[in-house]
């Protein structure tokens, strides 16, 4: 459940980020020397790095939550 919620947030954030980066690339076109503003390799590498960091950041809390007894968690609430 934790990884599913994180996945939805990650997917929406990556989607919005790609759209905004492509829109911002047009404005930064004059600042890039030797690069095209719509470089698919750079966009893919940055997206992959962000996804890997987000998954690794959410894996530990999900693993700890799976070890917890549900009855104990409900009694504490």
C-alpha positions as CSV (number, residue, x, y, z in Angstrom):
1,X,0.0,0.0,0.0
2,X,2.9,2.4,0.8
3,X,4.6,1.6,-2.5
4,X,1.4,2.0,-4.4
5,X,0.7,5.5,-3.0
6,X,4.4,6.5,-3.6
7,X,4.0,5.1,-7.2
8,X,1.0,7.4,-7.9
9,X,2.8,10.4,-6.6
10,X,6.0,9.5,-8.5
11,X,4.1,9.0,-11.7
12,X,2.2,12.2,-11.5
13,X,5.4,14.1,-10.5
14,X,7.4,12.6,-13.4
15,X,4.6,13.4,-15.8
16,X,4.4,17.0,-14.8
17,X,8.2,17.3,-14.6
18,X,8.6,16.1,-18.2
19,X,6.0,18.5,-19.5
20,X,7.5,21.4,-17.6
21,X,11.1,20.5,-18.7
22,X,10.1,20.4,-22.3
23,X,8.3,23.7,-22.0
24,X,11.3,25.2,-20.2
25,X,13.7,23.9,-22.8
26,X,12.3,26.3,-25.3
27,X,13.2,29.2,-23.0
28,X,16.7,27.9,-22.3
29,X,17.5,27.1,-25.9
30,X,19.9,30.1,-26.2
31,X,21.8,29.1,-23.0
32,X,22.6,25.5,-24.2
33,X,25.9,25.2,-26.0
34,X,26.4,22.0,-28.0
35,X,23.2,20.4,-26.8
36,X,19.8,20.3,-28.2
37,X,17.0,21.4,-25.9
38,X,15.0,18.2,-26.5
39,X,17.8,15.7,-25.8
40,X,16.0,12.4,-25.2
41,X,19.0,10.6,-23.6
42,X,19.4,13.3,-21.0
43,X,15.7,13.4,-20.3
44,X,15.6,9.6,-19.9
45,X,18.7,9.5,-17.7
46,X,17.4,12.2,-15.4
47,X,13.9,10.6,-15.2
48,X,15.5,7.2,-14.5
49,X,17.7,8.6,-11.7
50,X,14.7,10.3,-10.0
51,X,12.6,7.1,-10.2
52,X,15.4,5.0,-8.7
53,X,15.9,7.5,-5.9
54,X,12.2,7.6,-5.1
55,X,11.8,3.8,-5.1
56,X,14.8,3.4,-2.8
57,X,13.5,6.1,-0.5
58,X,10.1,4.3,-0.2
59,X,11.4,0.8,0.1
60,X,12.6,0.9,3.7
61,X,9.4,2.3,5.2
62,X,7.3,-0.2,3.2
63,X,9.5,-3.0,4.4
64,X,9.2,-1.9,8.1
65,X,5.4,-1.6,7.7
66,X,5.1,-5.1,6.3
67,X,6.9,-6.5,9.4
68,X,4.4,-4.8,11.8
69,X,1.5,-6.9,13.2
70,X,-1.8,-5.3,12.1
71,X,-3.5,-6.1,15.4
72,X,-0.9,-4.2,17.3
73,X,-1.1,-1.2,15.0
74,X,-4.9,-1.1,15.3
75,X,-4.8,-1.3,19.1
76,X,-2.4,1.7,19.2
77,X,-4.8,3.8,17.2
